[in-house]
Amino acid sequence: MAVQGATKKKKKTRLQEPRKYNVIMYNDDFTTMEFVVEVLEEIFHKTREEAETLMMAVHEGGKAIVGCYPFDIAATRVSAARSRAKEAGFPFKITLEEA
């Protein structure tokens, strides 16, 4: 029997942001700068200017974070970049790590 005037307790639902992962590109002596720029534009959806700036950061610093995404997106983009590099015959190295 329900008690008149009683209220039901509301459960609080907390939504959590998905964990983010950094995508890291590494410099090597064989992968062309133009290839890296193309990957950044076509797979990571960077503008030409952003792609060239990131490519130079990778070239000069040895590695650079080129994006921060939820795991599924980061893994998909890393996989696509690796596949494209393999097809082109480049020893391109790209990884992801938790941000």
Stockholm file with secondary structure:
# STOCKHOLM 1.0

chainA/1-99         MAVQGATKKKKKTRLQEPRKYNVIMYNDDFTTMEFVVEVLEEIFHKTREEAETLMMAVHEGGKAIVGCYPFDIAATRVSAARSRAKEAGFPFKITLEEA
#=GR chainA/1-99 SS CCCTTCCCCCCCCCCCCCCEEEEEEECCSSSCHHHHHHHHHHTSCCCHHHHHHHHHHHHHHSEEEEEEEEHHHHHHHHHHHHHHHHHHTCCCEEEEEEC
#=GC SS_cons        CCCTTCCCCCCCCCCCCCCEEEEEEECCSSSCHHHHHHHHHHTSCCCHHHHHHHHHHHHHHSEEEEEEEEHHHHHHHHHHHHHHHHHHTCCCEEEEEEC
//
